[in-house]
Amino acid sequence: MNNVNHAIGLMDSGIGGLTVLKAAKALLPHESMVFVGDNARNPYGPKSPEEVIEYARQIAGFLVEKHQIKVLAIACNTATACALPVLQDELDIPVIGVIDSGAKAAVEASHNGRIGLIATEGTVQSEKYQQDIASLDPEAQVFAQAEPDFVQFVEKNTYKSKESKQAVQEHLAAFKDDNIDTLILGCTHFPLLTDAIASAVGKDVALVDAGAATATDLADYLKSEGLLRKTTIPQPTYQLYTTGPVDTFAEIANNWLGKGDWKYKHLPVDVLTKENVDWCREE
């Protein structure tokens, strides 16, 4: 049985899922959160669905067994597209993904039914956004474009550079001919590029942050199911793991998240892949 005082778990292929954590923390200030960014095996976009499912299983196992999380948010569009139904079937806790939330928010935001999507190769090829949008509005048209370079701008901490901003302008120029009025940021890394993306597509195009929409749906779900923590005693904690270098991860995270009691720790990949791991032991 879920304990309302247990933490919320979040997972991503790297740093981008912190955009979901930031939005969730603002909506759920009493909740403790545990985040895993799989930076060492990023990007997920070019990987096979089978690989992504295995990575997601490993991270979910760590969060469930070691941290006894009460709900898991897959803060990664590629992992949602590949692994959401698998984890929902295999885990005894609720599992929420980003794609359903993003698709719903986009349909609500669009007036002309012409919706752009930027995401990883894996997310675009899965056609999960296209299917979800069609189920909500059969008349809507989706113009999808894979943008793997955008992920690397964030992971390599170059997303504020002049070169990255210029690349965003060039990559998104094609959307001007598509007459879109809404653009889904279909990767949780992309909100860190919001200014450059907004400049590239123009002020008349609404940007839909699928991660922020997911945080809203997560808050609504916890409330409806009676899983909200109702006290700040003890104070909520924020544990952030990365399978990659902690220094780089912490630098980008601090820039994005701002001040807070963030606890950073390295999570070796071989710990995730080792069979029969005793998760309860302290490393």
Helices and strands as residue ranges (DSSP letters): E 8-12, H 18-27, E 33-37, G 39-41, H 49-67, E 71-74, H 77-90, E 95-97, H 99-109, E 114-119, H 121-126, H 128-136, E 141-146, H 148-155, H 162-171, G 173-178, E 182-185, G 190-193, H 194-201, E 206-209, H 210-224, E 238-242, H 246-257, E 262-266, H 269-273
